[in-house]
Amino acid sequence: MLRTNKERLVMVSVMGQVSAPGVRAPYRVGYDGVARVGPGTGGITYNVRVGDPALGWAGDHVEPGVSSKDSDEAANGGYNTLACVGNRAYVVGGEAKGATGVVTGKHGGIEHVLIDFPPEVLEKMAIGDKIQVRAYGQGLELLDFPGVRPMNLDPGLFDRMGVEAAGGKLRVPVAGIVPPELMGSGLGSQTAERGDYDITTQDKAALKEAGLDKVRLGDIVAIRDHSSFYGRSYQRGAVIIGVVVHCDSNISGHGPGVTSLLTGKDGSVEPVIVPEANIARYLGLRG
């Protein structure tokens, strides 16, 4: 068992509401010059869940399950910063009151916290329903690996990810490894404790060469030569371990988003390919 400081972490309530899909203009113009109309961010997505493909849907930046935020900017900042992947979420209003779900990611720009609920719960939920999350995980440390920084990671999920210490390295199971040149939107953000980092998918051949043409929502992936210690930046030798949180995009520089879970710069993080490394399996989200 890897030693952490989880007994010193603070668990605190944060809250959002199911957000409505917003449309500023009916068309999104893709990198190929084609104007498309379709679902995007926000709302309750009934037929796209963690564990499903991240590519191929007739939409743009589609978010699985429930998209949530707070209408107050400061409160939403706390919601997006403190909620961690793997945290428990509780519906506190509406017909689905009392139902529980799990935080599966955070989407920057739109500033949504994404939550998975069972299908029977989704059927009872409505736009505006309040969801309270027991935020727990920010400040997590790996006591024997000071060169590795966890973030956005519930300690319970970390314990299920199959991470091992071997030969002075932290061996992390991942479903795929992303080459540094495929990263796009999110580069230069001042913090990685909220939001996500897009894998660009405009070069289909490069995506296939990297083995990412079948990437799934919830997949744990490694991003080579990128750091998310204090914001996101290109740094040779660094690595980000994250989870795929939303679907593909046809917009230049965009694609499936990755919320950071671990980052290292000293060579102590070693990704190990395990095709089934997905939070749907770790958290028992699909039965």
LUMZAFI-652888 format. One record per atom (N, C-alpha, C): residue in one letter; x, z, y negated. Coordinates in steps of 0.05 Angstrom, whole numbers, plus 5000, padded with zeros to 4 digits. Each point is the difference from the previous one (the first is absolute). Layout:
N
AXZY...
***
This chain:
287
M501750005024M498350004976M501850004975L499449814982L501649994975L499150224981R501950124988R499550234982R499049894973T497850124990T498949934974T499450254985N499149974975N499150234984N497050014998K498649905021K497149974998K498550264995E501250235010E498750254996E500050094970R501649864984R500250074971R498449804983L498749815012L498549804984L497350124992V499149914977V497450094989V497849805008M497850105010M497749845005M498050044978V499149794987V498350024976V497849795001S497750054988S497849815001S500349804977V499549755007V499749784980V497549855007M498949854981M497449885005M499849734986G498649815014G499449744989G497149935008Q499249774990Q497449905008Q500349725011V498149925018V500149735010V499749814977S502049824997S500149824977S498549745005A498849894980A498649745002A502049774998P499649795014P501749764996P499649904971G502249924987G499949904973G500949714999V498749844984V500749724997V500149934970R502449944991R500449924971R499449704997A500949845019A499549725000A499449925028P498249805004P499249945028P502249885017Y501949874987Y502149865015Y502750144999R501449995023R502850085001R501649755006V501949934983V501549765004V502550075017G500349875023G502250065018G502649864993Y502150075014Y502649874996Y499949705005D498049915015D499749725007D498249854980G499150134979G498449884980G497049995007V499250125022V497350005009V498550244988A497749964988A498350224990A498150095022R500150265006R498350105022R498250224990V497750025013V498150224994V499650165026G500250264998G499750175024G500450294993P499550175020P500350294995P503050074994G500350224985G502750094994G500150305004T500850154979T500350295003T497350144994G499850255011G497750174994G497949985020G498250204999G497650015017G500550125028I498049955017I500150095028I500249745017T502349975013T500449775017T499350065029Y497949885010Y498850085025Y501549885024N501149774997N501149865024N503049964999V501450144982V503049994999V500950295000R501550075021R500950285003R503050005006V501250234998V502850045008V500249935030G502049845007G500449905027G499249715002D498549894980D499349725000D502349844987P500049735004P502049834987P499950034970A502449994988A500250014970A499849724988L500249795017L500049734990L497549855010G499249804986G497949825010G497250054991W499550214984W497350064991W499349824976A497449934997A499149844977A499650184976G502150104989G500050184978G502750034988D500450184981D502550044986D500550294995H502250115011H500650294997H497850175012V498649915020V497850155012V501050275011E498550214993E500850275008E498350095023P501250105022P498450085023P498550264995G497750025013G498550254998G498950064973V500550234989V498950094975V502150004978S499449884977S501750014976S499050214982S501750174989S499150224984S501950054976K498850114979K501650084976K498350184984D501250134979D498550174982D499849854973S497750024987S499649864975S501750114977D500950255002D501850124981D502949935006E501449894980E502749895006E501950225010A500050234987A501850225008A499350105028A497450045005A499250095026A500749805022N499749744993N500749795019N503049995005G501550074979G502950025004G500750215020G498750234998G500550215020G499149925027Y497749875002Y498949915026Y501949815013N501049804985N501849805012N502850105006T500950204985T502750115004T500150205023L498050175001L500150235019L498949935028A498049825001A498949935026A502249865017C500250075025C502049895018C498849875024V501449805011V499049865024V499950205023G497650015012G499550195022G498450244992N499650044973N498450234991N497149975008R498750235005R497150005006R498449964975A497849855002A498249954977A497250085008Y498550114982Y497350115005Y498049894980V497949885010V497849914983V498550244990V499750034974V498850244989V497449944985G499049755001G497549934988G498849765013G497349984998G498749775011G499150045029E498949795012E498950015027E502050075021A502649934995A502150055020A501450274995K498950174983K501350264994K500750155025G502550105001G501050145023G501749845019A499949734997A501649835018A503050014992T501749955019T502950024995T501349735005G502249954985G501649765003G502950064996V501649794998V502950034998V501149814979V501750104983V501449834980V501949825015T499849734994T501749815013T501949854982G499850044973G501849874982G499250034971K501749904982K499550014972K500749724988H498249894984H500349734990H500550014970G502449924991G500750014972G498649784984G500150024974G498749814982G497150074997I498549985022I497250095000I499850305002E502150135009E500350305003E497850115018H499849895024H498150105020H501450165021V498650215010V500750135025V498249895021L501249915022L498549865022L499650205023I497550005010I499250215020I498549865023D500750075024D498749905024D497850205008F497649905005F497850155011F498949855024P498950145020P498849865023P497749814990P499449795015P497949814991P497350134995E499350205016E497450134996E499850154974V502450094990V500050144975V499949804977L501449775003L499949794979L497149914995E498449995021E497249914997E498450194982K500850254998K498650204984K501150034972M502449894995M501350044974M499049814979A500350074975A499249834977A502050014978I500049804983I501850004976I499450254984G502150144992G499750244984G500150265016D499849985026D500250255016D502650134995K500050274998K502550154994K501450065027I502749984999I501650065023I502250194991Q500250235014Q502250194994Q502149985022V502549994991V502349985018V501650264998R500850105023R501950225001R502849894998A501049984976A502649874995A502250195010Y501749885017Y502150175013Y502249815009G502450044990G502349835009G502049944979Q499249984974Q502049944980Q501950254997G502649945000G502050215000G501150055027L499149855020L501150035028L502949935000E501650165014E502949965004E500750005029L502049845007L501250015027L502650154997L500050245010L502250194993L502749925011D500049845021D502649915011D500749724991F498449884983F500649734989F499550004970P501850124985P499650014971P500149734986G501149805014G500149734988G497449845005V498150125012V497449875005V497850144985R498449854986R497950124984R497249925010P498550195011P497249935007P498250004975M497949855001M498049994979M497449905011N497850094988N497349905007N499450045030L501250205012L499950025029L499050285009D497750015013D499050255011D501950085022P500950265001P501850095021P498949955028G497350025003G498949965026G500349715010L499849814982L500649725007L502949965006F501750124984F502949975006F500750105028D498750225009D500650115026D499149815023R498149814993R498949825021R501449735000M501849954981M501249744997M502349945020G500750195015G502249965020G502749984988V500450124976V502649994987V501950195015E502549915005E501950165014E502750004986A501550215004A502750024990A501949935022A501949824996A501949915020A502549894986G502350115008G502549914989G500250024970G498850214989G500150044971G498149824984K498349855014K498149834987K497150085006L498249924983L497250045003L498849745011R499350005026R499049765013R496950004996V499049794987V497249984993V498749765013P498050035017P498649785012P498549844979V500449735000V498649834981V498949755014A497849904991A498949765012A501449744990G501450024978G501349774989G502150084979I501949814995I502050044979I499849784980V499750074975V499549814978V502749934986P500849755000P502449924985P499650064970P502150074986P499850084972P498849784982E500649755006E499149784983E497049955001L498650135019L497149965001L498450204984M501350184986M498650204985M499349904972G497650074990G499049904975G498850214982S497449994995S498750174981S500550305007G500750154980G500750285004G503050064995L501749795001L502850034993L500250104971G501650214996G500450104973G498150224992S498150075017S498350224994S501650264997Q499250174981Q501650244995Q499650225020T498049985017T499550205021T498949865025A500750115023A498949905025A498250225012E499650214986E498250225009E497149924997R499549764991R497349894999R500249705002G497949875006G500049715001G501349885024D500849744998D501049855023D501949784990Y501149865020Y502149804995Y499349765018D499549764987D498949785015D502249845015I499349935025I501549805016I498949734992T501649824988T499149744992T499649825025T497949844999T499449845024T499749704993Q501049924977Q499749724992Q501849815017D502350105010D501749845017D499350075029K498249845011K499050065027K502249995021A501949824997A502249975020A501750255000A500750104976A501650244997A498650245012L497350014996L498550225011L500050005030K499749765012K500149985029K502750065011E502149914987E502850055009E500550305001A498850154981A500450294999A498150155020G498349855014G498250125019G497750154987L499349924976L498050144984L497449854998D499849775014D497649844997D497550125014K500450215015K497850145013K499950304992V501150064977V500050284991V497250114997R499750255007R497450135000R499850224978L497650054991L499550234983L500750255016G501550184987G500850245014G502749985014D501149765002D502749985012D502150154984I501750145014I502450124987I502149785000V501149954976V502149794997V502450114985A502249875004A502550074985A500649774981I500750074975I500849804980I503050034996R501549805008R502950014998R501049974971D502150154993D501449974974D498250064976H498150185004H498350094978H499850305001S499950124977S499850294997S497550074985S498850235008S497750114984S500550294992F502650074996F500750274992F498750074973Y500549854980Y498950054973Y499049734990G497749925009G499049734996G501049825021R499449744998R500849815021R502049804989S502249975015S502149824991S501549885024Y501349784995Y501849875020Y502650155000Q500850105023Q502650135003Q501049955028R502349865002R501049935027R500650255016G499250005025G500450225018G497850215000A498249984980A497850194999A497849905018V498050175006V497749925016V497650164991I497749865001I497450144996I498549985026I498950225009I498150005022I497250054988G498149815005G497450034988G497849905019V497650024990V497649925015V498549784985V499149805015V498649774988V497150104994V499249984974V497650134992V497749814991H500749754992H497849814993H500749725009C498149824998C500349745012C501549814981D500249755010D501649794987D498949914974S501549844986S499249884974S501149724998N498549824987N501049734994N501449994973I500150224986I501250004973I503050025002S501449854984S503050005001S501150284998G501950065018G501450264999G498450235013H497849935012H498350225012H499749955029G498850205014G499549995028G499350285010P500250055026P499350265011P501750224987G498750214991G501450224986G501050215018V502350124993V501350215016V500350254983T498850225009T500350264988T502450145013S501950094984S502550125010S499450275013L501350055023L499850255015L502750145001L502249855003L502750115001L501849804986T502250104989T502049824989T502850125003G502049845005G502750105003G502049804988K502250104990K502149824988K502750035013D500350205018D502750075010D500449905029G498449825009G500349895027G498950185022S498650214993S499150195020S497349935012V498649804989V497549915012V500449755016E499350015026E500349775018E497349925011P498949774990P497449915011P500349905029V498150065016V500049915028V497449865005I500149755010I497549855004I498450115023V497650084993V498050095020V497349864991P499249795014P497749844990P497550164994E499550225015E497550154996E500350224979A502149994983A500350204979A498049964978N497750135002N497849954982N498550274997I499250064975I498750264996I497250025013A498849785006A497450015014A500450135027R502349955013R500650125026R500950294996Y501750054980Y501050274996Y497850204992L498049904985L497950174990L497449985016G499949835020G497649985017G497749894985L500449794983L497949904983L498149805013R500849885022R498449795012R498850085028G500150265006G498850085025G501749965024
***
